[in-house]
Amino acid sequence: MQHDAFVGRLKALSTLGLLLAVPLLAGCQSTPTTQSGAVGVERQQTMLVSSEDVNRSAAQAYRQEMAAAARAGRLNRDPRQVARVRAVAARLISASIAFRADARGWAWESNVLSSKEVNAWCMPGGKMAVYTGLIERLKPTDAELAAIMGHEIAHALREHGRERASQAMAASIGLSILGAATGMSSGAMDLSAIIVDVTVMKPNSRAFETEADRVGVELAARAGYDPRAAISLWQKMGALGEGQPPQFLSTHPSYETRIADLRVYAQRVMPLYERARRGG
């Protein structure tokens, strides 16, 4: 009971910390990132850090990651895989201007990292990596590869990394004020930060994932890839992901929820795919 009371007190204090941060956020305005597209992604976003700072930091981090991979002999080992990934990326990048014109000027990069992990990512500013585990274990078609790369590019277009950094900054400001006001120890402050992370920030990442799914299928369709491939891709992912935790314990939508949503939005963008196939 004492433990429960202590945790309850920390939750309350964490909430208070966020409330204390609200006046600092009042001067911030919602920032447009992308056009809504045919899929209708229109959620308002509030940013505390500039895209220039985020993209600069991402570029530096990407250089370090690629340099480390090169030293370990894990960077672009198979020229055929690299050529395939970059060809898919090029088509998706061309389609990205439908969501934001300034993406044309990003310093896009895409590389392949040797790893058994089934993964791909796109840092802010268009810095991408695809892992060989995804290619070799899932054996995706080009359309399925476009589905997952489009999803990752969508995170960058929607600036989810910048948004999460802003959320973390807001929480940190509130907790710093709270710590100064209550004299909480650094250990307690760390625990409070963890509670804020799991109760406030992580559920939002489900919204980010859903947005990326929807924008991703539109990117694929505009690039001339069958958007329905996103469904078969996640069916393959589900087959690999035995023992997935219940949805309420996960920061991502369940495979069933995700696939059901993708069926709706893949169908919505089919006219764009048909137009792209005709060269329109």
C-alpha positions, 0 to 999 in steps of 0.5 A: 500500500505504501508503494501504491501511495508513493506511485500515486503521488508521483503520478500526481506530481508529474501531472502537476509538472506538465500543468506548470509547463502549460504557460510556457507553451501558451506562446507556441503556435500550431505548426503546419508540416504537411498537406493533408493529402487524399488520406486527410491527415490534418492533426494540429502539431505544436513544436518547441524546437525548430526543424533546422535544429532537428534536421541538423542534429539528425544529419550529424547523428546519421553520419555517425551511425553510417561511419560506425556501420562502415567501420564494422563492415555493415554498410552497403555490403550488397550492391544489388540490395543498395540499388534496389532500396535507392530505386524505391526511395527515389520514386517515393521521394519524388512523390513526397512533394505532394505532402510538402514542397520543401522536401524537394530540397532535403538532403535525402540519403538511403543506405542498407545496414547489415543486421538480422533485425527486421527494421527500417527508419528515416530520420528527420530531413530524409536520412534513411536506413533499411536493414538486411534482416527486413529484406532477407527475412520478409522477402518483400516485393518492391511494392511491400518495400515501398510500403515500409519505406513510405511509412518511414518517410512519412514520419520524417514528412510529418516531423514526428521526431521534432514533435516528440522532441518538443513533447520531451522538452515540455515535460522536462521544463515542467518537471524541472519547475516541479523539482525546484518547487518541491525539492524532489531528489534527482532520483525521484525526478528521474522516476517522474520523467519515466512516468510521464513518458509511459503515460503521456508520450508513448500513447501518442506514438500510436497516433504517429504510427497511424499517420505514417501508415496512411501517408505511407500508402498514399506515397506508395500509390503516387509513386506507382506502387500498389498501396494494398501491398501494405496489407500483405507486408503487415501480414508478413510482419504479424507472422514474424511477431508471434507473442505480440503484447496486447495493444493497450501495452504497446506503443504501436497499433496491433497488427489487426488494427493496423491492417484493418485501417490500411485496407480502408486507406489503401482503397482510398488512394487506389485512384492515385495508383491507377493514375500513376500506372497510366503515367498521369 
